[in-house]
Amino acid sequence: RNFWIFCNDMYHKHCQRRRFLKECAIAIDELIKGKILSVSISLPPRSGKSYLASLAAAYVIGLFPEESVMRNSCTATLYMKFSYDVRDIVKSNKFKKVFPNVKLSKDKAAVTGWNVEGAKQVTYFGNGVGGTIIGFGASKLAITDELYKSHEEALSDMINDKTHRWFESAHTSRLEKGCLELDIGTRWHKGDVIGVRKERHDYDVSIAISALIDDETFCDDVKTTDEYLYIKKITDPFIWVSEYMQDPIDSIGLVFP
């Protein structure tokens, strides 16, 4: 009936322990149903955002097996890991109970790009930043999932510019008419891809959840309040407000005081 029910069916204990995921799942459900066209989600590290993206990709494949999903990440290695995850979900008995007619194609099942039976073209594909995506088009959903490996990359003008150029050329050029967009990742810098797109008002819905809300953890299952307070104490404020609070500020003292 909706994506949140699907998430609970696939991974009930995880969803019940991390209730903040419901807000994200509702936005993704509105995206999949075509009520909105673009969503960004920014969460603290280890929140389960990438697995949520994997579930979203699998759900779209279950609902629209003839369509295609693209998912790009910071490295080809991470893309391959995500591809394994989605393929394992589609192969699972739980998924088969929900979508009994969706089956992996035997003649195209490589982790680099694979099909389900009845697909018009490749069902699931993508790459890492800088990689080549040739001959494929994302017809239903295009996902970016952590386009940066670290603060060092986001703070490097050269690497950040390279990431933006790759996003605008390789990623965006693969979107077919009406393709939905989901950008997920930890915020690293005001000028990262999500930050620039938010400034341009590209998203219909943007969700950003801070590690601490009124000095209390946003979710004990991710980290306790004491753990976050300790991290805040030992972490550079610039890193803390971006990576953990999802509210990046301009860096101070890097070029000018």
C-alpha positions as CSV (number, residue, x, y, z in Angstrom):
1,R,0.0,0.0,0.0
2,N,2.9,2.3,0.7
3,F,6.6,2.4,1.1
4,W,6.6,2.6,4.9
5,I,4.6,-0.6,5.1
6,F,7.0,-2.2,2.7
7,C,10.0,-1.1,4.9
8,N,8.4,-2.6,8.0
9,D,7.6,-5.8,6.2
10,M,11.2,-6.2,5.0
11,Y,13.0,-5.0,8.1
12,H,10.5,-4.6,10.9
13,K,12.8,-4.4,14.0
14,H,15.0,-1.8,12.4
15,C,12.1,0.4,11.4
16,Q,10.5,0.2,14.8
17,R,13.7,1.1,16.6
18,R,14.4,4.0,14.2
19,R,11.1,5.8,14.0
20,F,12.6,8.9,12.3
21,L,12.8,6.8,9.2
22,K,9.0,7.0,8.8
23,E,9.2,10.7,7.9
24,C,11.8,9.8,5.2
25,A,9.7,6.9,4.0
26,I,6.6,9.0,3.7
27,A,8.4,11.5,1.5
28,I,9.8,8.7,-0.7
29,D,6.4,7.2,-1.0
30,E,5.0,10.5,-2.2
31,L,7.9,10.6,-4.7
32,I,7.2,7.1,-6.0
33,K,3.5,7.8,-6.4
34,G,4.3,10.9,-8.5
35,K,2.9,13.4,-6.0
36,I,6.3,15.2,-6.0
37,L,9.3,14.9,-8.3
38,S,12.4,15.4,-6.2
39,V,13.5,14.7,-2.6
40,S,16.7,15.2,-0.6
41,I,17.4,13.4,2.7
42,S,20.3,14.3,5.0
43,L,20.9,12.3,8.1
44,P,23.8,11.8,10.6
45,P,26.3,8.9,9.9
46,R,25.1,5.4,10.6
47,S,21.5,6.2,10.4
48,G,20.5,3.6,7.9
49,K,19.9,6.1,5.0
50,S,21.7,3.9,2.4
51,Y,19.7,0.9,3.3
52,L,16.5,3.0,3.1
53,A,17.7,3.9,-0.5
54,S,18.2,0.3,-1.3
55,L,14.7,-0.6,-0.1
56,A,13.3,2.3,-2.2
57,A,15.1,1.0,-5.3
58,A,13.8,-2.5,-4.7
59,Y,10.2,-1.2,-4.1
60,V,10.3,0.8,-7.3
61,I,11.5,-2.3,-9.2
62,G,8.7,-4.3,-7.6
63,L,6.0,-1.8,-8.6
64,F,7.4,-1.0,-12.0
65,P,9.5,-4.0,-13.2
66,E,9.6,-2.7,-16.8
67,E,11.3,0.6,-15.7
68,S,14.8,1.4,-14.7
69,V,16.6,2.7,-11.6
70,M,19.9,4.5,-11.5
71,R,22.0,4.9,-8.4
72,N,25.3,6.7,-8.2
73,S,27.7,7.0,-5.3
74,C,31.2,8.4,-4.5
75,T,33.1,5.3,-5.6
76,A,32.4,2.4,-8.0
77,T,33.2,0.1,-5.0
78,L,30.4,1.6,-3.0
79,Y,28.0,1.4,-6.0
80,M,28.8,-2.3,-6.3
81,K,28.0,-2.8,-2.6
82,F,24.7,-1.1,-3.0
83,S,23.9,-3.1,-6.1
84,Y,24.5,-6.3,-4.2
85,D,22.2,-5.1,-1.5
86,V,19.3,-4.2,-3.8
87,R,19.7,-7.5,-5.8
88,D,19.7,-9.5,-2.5
89,I,16.4,-7.7,-1.5
90,V,14.8,-8.6,-4.8
91,K,16.0,-12.2,-4.5
92,S,14.7,-12.5,-0.9
93,N,11.7,-14.6,0.1
94,K,10.1,-11.6,1.8
95,F,10.2,-9.6,-1.5
96,K,8.8,-12.5,-3.5
97,K,5.8,-12.6,-1.2
98,V,5.1,-9.0,-1.9
99,F,6.0,-9.1,-5.6
100,P,5.7,-12.7,-6.7
101,N,5.9,-11.9,-10.4
102,V,9.2,-10.0,-10.2
103,K,12.2,-12.2,-10.9
104,L,15.8,-11.6,-11.8
105,S,16.7,-12.2,-15.4
106,K,19.1,-15.1,-15.8
107,D,20.9,-13.6,-18.8
108,K,21.7,-10.2,-17.3
109,A,22.4,-10.6,-13.6
110,A,25.9,-9.0,-13.2
111,V,26.2,-6.7,-10.2
112,T,27.4,-3.8,-12.5
113,G,24.0,-3.7,-14.0
114,W,21.1,-6.2,-13.9
115,N,17.6,-6.9,-15.1
116,V,14.4,-8.4,-13.9
117,E,12.2,-10.3,-16.4
118,G,10.2,-8.0,-18.6
119,A,12.4,-5.0,-18.3
120,K,12.6,-2.6,-21.3
121,Q,16.3,-2.1,-20.7
122,V,18.7,-2.5,-17.8
123,T,16.7,-2.5,-14.5
124,Y,19.4,-1.3,-12.1
125,F,22.6,0.5,-13.0
126,G,25.0,3.3,-11.9
127,N,28.6,4.0,-11.0
128,G,30.9,6.0,-8.8
129,V,31.7,9.7,-9.3
130,G,34.0,10.0,-12.3
131,G,32.8,6.7,-13.8
132,T,31.2,6.3,-17.2
133,I,27.5,5.6,-17.7
134,I,27.0,4.7,-21.4
135,G,23.9,3.6,-23.2
136,F,21.5,3.6,-20.2
137,G,18.7,5.8,-19.2
138,A,16.9,6.1,-15.8
139,S,13.2,6.0,-16.6
140,K,11.6,5.9,-13.2
141,L,14.1,6.8,-10.4
142,A,17.5,8.4,-10.2
143,I,19.3,8.2,-6.8
144,T,22.5,9.8,-5.6
145,D,23.8,8.2,-2.4
146,E,26.8,9.8,-0.7
147,L,28.6,11.5,-3.5
148,Y,31.5,12.5,-1.2
149,K,33.8,10.3,0.8
150,S,34.9,12.9,3.4
151,H,35.2,16.5,4.4
152,E,38.5,16.7,2.6
153,E,36.7,16.0,-0.7
154,A,33.9,18.5,-0.1
155,L,36.3,21.2,1.0
156,S,38.6,20.7,-2.0
157,D,37.4,23.2,-4.7
158,M,38.9,20.9,-7.4
159,I,37.2,17.7,-6.2
160,N,33.9,19.5,-5.4
161,D,33.9,21.1,-8.9
162,K,34.7,17.7,-10.4
163,T,31.8,16.1,-8.5
164,H,29.4,18.9,-9.6
165,R,30.4,18.6,-13.2
166,W,30.1,14.8,-13.1
167,F,26.6,15.1,-11.5
168,E,25.4,17.6,-14.1
169,S,26.9,15.7,-17.1
170,A,27.0,11.9,-16.4
171,H,24.2,11.7,-13.8
172,T,21.6,14.3,-15.0
173,S,22.1,13.4,-18.7
174,R,20.8,9.9,-17.9
175,L,17.4,11.0,-16.7
176,E,14.6,10.3,-19.0
177,K,11.4,12.4,-19.2
178,G,9.5,12.2,-15.9
179,C,12.2,10.5,-14.0
180,L,12.0,11.0,-10.2
181,E,15.0,12.2,-8.2
182,L,16.2,11.2,-4.7
183,D,19.4,12.6,-3.3
184,I,20.6,11.0,0.0
185,G,23.7,11.8,1.9
186,T,25.4,13.3,4.9
187,R,26.0,17.1,4.5
188,W,29.6,18.0,4.3
189,H,29.7,21.6,3.1
190,K,27.4,24.4,2.0
191,G,28.6,24.0,-1.5
192,D,28.1,20.2,-1.8
193,V,25.6,18.9,-4.4
194,I,22.6,18.8,-2.0
195,G,23.5,22.2,-0.7
196,V,23.7,23.8,-4.1
197,R,20.5,22.1,-5.3
198,K,18.7,23.3,-2.1
199,E,19.8,26.9,-2.8
200,R,18.3,26.6,-6.3
201,H,15.1,25.2,-4.9
202,D,15.4,22.0,-6.9
203,Y,13.7,19.8,-4.3
204,D,10.0,19.5,-3.6
205,V,10.8,18.1,-0.2
206,S,14.0,18.4,1.8
207,I,14.5,16.4,5.0
208,A,17.4,17.2,7.3
209,I,17.6,15.6,10.8
210,S,20.2,16.7,13.4
211,A,22.0,14.3,15.7
212,L,21.0,16.3,18.7
213,I,17.6,18.0,19.1
214,D,17.4,20.2,22.2
215,D,20.6,18.5,23.4
216,E,18.9,15.0,23.2
217,T,19.8,12.3,20.7
218,F,17.5,12.1,17.7
219,C,17.5,8.3,18.1
220,D,19.0,6.1,20.9
221,D,19.3,3.2,18.5
222,V,21.9,5.2,16.4
223,K,23.8,6.7,19.3
224,T,22.9,7.8,22.8
225,T,22.9,11.5,24.0
226,D,26.1,10.9,25.9
227,E,27.8,9.5,22.9
228,Y,26.8,12.5,20.7
229,L,27.8,15.0,23.4
230,Y,31.2,13.4,23.6
231,I,31.6,13.5,19.8
232,K,30.6,17.1,19.9
233,K,33.2,17.8,22.6
234,I,36.1,16.3,20.6
235,T,35.1,17.3,17.1
236,D,35.9,20.5,15.2
237,P,32.7,22.7,15.3
238,F,32.8,23.0,11.5
239,I,32.7,19.2,11.1
240,W,30.1,18.8,13.9
241,V,27.5,21.2,12.5
242,S,27.7,19.7,9.0
243,E,28.3,16.0,9.4
244,Y,26.2,15.5,12.5
245,M,23.8,18.4,12.6
246,Q,23.2,18.6,8.9
247,D,23.5,22.4,9.0
248,P,26.9,23.3,7.4
249,I,28.4,26.7,7.8
250,D,31.1,28.5,5.9
251,S,34.5,27.2,7.1
252,I,36.4,29.8,9.1
253,G,40.1,30.5,8.8
254,L,40.8,28.2,5.8
255,V,41.5,31.1,3.4
256,F,40.6,34.4,5.2
257,P,40.0,35.1,8.9
